[in-house]
C-alpha cells in the first residue's frame, strides 16, 4: 500500500473515532496540511505523521535493519524460485542488538547479496516433506558446530504454502521517549509555510502495534504531554483502534491562530 493510501486509511479511522461531526475531507498539496476536515462550521487542517522507532544509544536503526531483512528474504525467495517449484513457508530470525546494552549487531545493505544466497541455498538443501516443519538454530548441538552465519539466529521451514518472511522482534520503547518529542518538533516547522485558511490545525500521530517499527509501550499514556504549535494533538493507535488527545503544554496564545482568507 502506497503512502497516500496509508494516510487516507488512517484519516478515515481517525474520523470514525472523533466525536466531532465531520462532513467531508479533502487531500491537500504541499506545503499545506495533508488533509482538510470540514466540520459544521470549521475548516481544520490535519497534519498526518507516523511514529517510528528512533536510533538507539549505540546508533542501531531498527527501521533500516528490518527493511534490509525484508529485502534479503525477497531476494532469497526469487533465487529459490528460479530453480525450484516447492511451496515453502520460510521464517528467518536475524540477530538484532537494537535497544540492548551489547555490541552492535545489525543488518546493513552489504549483507543482502551474501545472506540472500545463503538462505536460498540452505532452504534448497533442507526441504522437508509435505506438511512437516523443520527448525534450524545457529548452533547445532547434534553436530557440535555453527551451521548458520553469525547474523542469522534461526531458519524455520514448513512444506506448507509459499511465504518467505523475516521474524521481527526487539525492545519496545516507551511512548514517552525521544521518538514522540522529535516527531512533534519536526512537524512544528511546517505550519509557517501553510497558505490556506484554517480555523485550527491538528496534528495526527499514528502508532501501530502490528508493525514492529511503529510499536511503542503505552503504560505511561495518561502522563503524556507535548508542546506544539498545533491546536490539538491526537494519537491514533491504529492497531488497537483507539484515539487519544494529548495534553498540549504550549499556551493557547502561542498556538496556531485562526486564519480565514
ChimeraX attribute file (.defattr): number of C-alpha atoms within 10 A of each C-alpha:
attribute: neighborCount
match mode: 1-to-1
recipient: residues
	/A:1	6
	/A:2	6
	/A:3	8
	/A:4	11
	/A:5	10
	/A:6	10
	/A:7	18
	/A:8	15
	/A:9	12
	/A:10	21
	/A:11	22
	/A:12	11
	/A:13	17
	/A:14	20
	/A:15	17
	/A:16	14
	/A:17	14
	/A:18	11
	/A:19	7
	/A:20	10
	/A:21	13
	/A:22	17
	/A:23	11
	/A:24	11
	/A:25	18
	/A:26	11
	/A:27	14
	/A:28	14
	/A:29	9
	/A:30	10
	/A:31	13
	/A:32	20
	/A:33	24
	/A:34	20
	/A:35	21
	/A:36	23
	/A:37	22
	/A:38	17
	/A:39	14
	/A:40	11
	/A:41	10
	/A:42	13
	/A:43	21
	/A:44	22
	/A:45	27
	/A:46	25
	/A:47	22
	/A:48	19
	/A:49	18
	/A:50	18
	/A:51	20
	/A:52	20
	/A:53	23
	/A:54	20
	/A:55	16
	/A:56	15
	/A:57	11
	/A:58	14
	/A:59	11
	/A:60	20
	/A:61	21
	/A:62	26
	/A:63	16
	/A:64	16
	/A:65	21
	/A:66	22
	/A:67	15
	/A:68	20
	/A:69	26
	/A:70	19
	/A:71	17
	/A:72	28
	/A:73	24
	/A:74	18
	/A:75	19
	/A:76	23
	/A:77	23
	/A:78	15
	/A:79	16
	/A:80	20
	/A:81	14
	/A:82	8
	/A:83	9
	/A:84	11
	/A:85	9
	/A:86	15
	/A:87	16
	/A:88	21
	/A:89	16
	/A:90	25
	/A:91	19
	/A:92	23
	/A:93	19
	/A:94	22
	/A:95	20
	/A:96	25
	/A:97	19
	/A:98	24
	/A:99	19
	/A:100	14
	/A:101	9
	/A:102	10
	/A:103	10
	/A:104	15
	/A:105	15
	/A:106	20
	/A:107	24
	/A:108	14
	/A:109	13
	/A:110	9
	/A:111	14
	/A:112	20
	/A:113	13
	/A:114	12
	/A:115	20
	/A:116	22
	/A:117	19
	/A:118	16
	/A:119	24
	/A:120	19
	/A:121	14
	/A:122	15
	/A:123	19
	/A:124	15
	/A:125	9
	/A:126	12
	/A:127	17
	/A:128	16
	/A:129	11
	/A:130	13
	/A:131	10
	/A:132	11
	/A:133	16
	/A:134	14
	/A:135	13
	/A:136	15
	/A:137	15
	/A:138	17
	/A:139	16
	/A:140	12
	/A:141	10
	/A:142	6
	/A:143	8
	/A:144	8
	/A:145	10
	/A:146	12
	/A:147	16
	/A:148	19
	/A:149	16
	/A:150	12
	/A:151	16
	/A:152	18
	/A:153	16
	/A:154	19
	/A:155	21
	/A:156	16
	/A:157	21
	/A:158	21
	/A:159	18
	/A:160	17
	/A:161	13
	/A:162	13
	/A:163	15
	/A:164	21
	/A:165	17
	/A:166	20
	/A:167	15
	/A:168	19
	/A:169	15
	/A:170	14
	/A:171	16
	/A:172	16
	/A:173	17
	/A:174	17
	/A:175	20
	/A:176	18
	/A:177	14
	/A:178	14
	/A:179	19
	/A:180	21
	/A:181	15
	/A:182	13
	/A:183	16
	/A:184	21
	/A:185	15
	/A:186	9
	/A:187	16
	/A:188	16
	/A:189	11
	/A:190	14
	/A:191	17
	/A:192	11
	/A:193	11
	/A:194	13
	/A:195	13
	/A:196	15
	/A:197	16
	/A:198	22
	/A:199	15
	/A:200	18
	/A:201	26
	/A:202	22
	/A:203	24
	/A:204	23
	/A:205	23
	/A:206	23
	/A:207	21
	/A:208	19
	/A:209	14
	/A:210	11
	/A:211	12
	/A:212	18
	/A:213	25
	/A:214	19
	/A:215	22
	/A:216	24
	/A:217	14
	/A:218	14
	/A:219	10
	/A:220	10
	/A:221	13
	/A:222	10
	/A:223	9
	/A:224	15
	/A:225	17
	/A:226	16
	/A:227	17
	/A:228	25
	/A:229	28
	/A:230	25
	/A:231	20
	/A:232	18
	/A:233	24
	/A:234	18
	/A:235	19
	/A:236	23
	/A:237	22
	/A:238	18
	/A:239	13
	/A:240	11
	/A:241	12
	/A:242	12
	/A:243	20
	/A:244	16
	/A:245	14
	/A:246	18
	/A:247	16
	/A:248	19
	/A:249	11
	/A:250	15
	/A:251	11
	/A:252	13
	/A:253	8
	/A:254	11
	/A:255	17
	/A:256	19
	/A:257	15
	/A:258	14
	/A:259	12
	/A:260	9
	/A:261	7
